[in-house]
Amino acid sequence: MPDSTNALPNEAELVCEQGMAYVHIPVVWEAPKDDDLDRFFQTMAQNRARKVFVHCVVNWRVSCFVYLYRVIEQGVAMKVAEESLLEIWKPNPVWYSFIERSLVRCDVSGRGSSS
């Protein structure tokens, strides 16, 4: 988010100056939404043939989005994707609930998550 600690006020400009496309998906830390994840999936689909650099300030939001992308869109086993997620952080209750809700919404819950 632009008001996050350590956020770069001219991030989009800096990225574009390096010849990269910039897509900002603002996700409120305390309230991730289904639409946020849907936009992330759409952006990833639109850039499937390209290298994509995904980040957030501490990579917690992104780690959850990438976990869900790997499980829901790429069919990676939950346990395998979870190993990468847990290397970055153990989601707090808000984000754990978001992950579970997203898996149910996309009809992939119950395939071996062990959080």
Secondary structure, 3 states (H helix, E strand, C coil): CCCCCCCCCCHHHHHHHCCCCCCCCCCCCCCCCHHHHHHHHHHHHHCCCCCCCCCCCCCHHHHHHHHHHHHHHCCCCHHHHHHHHHHHCCCCHHHHHHHHHHHHHCCCCCCCCCC
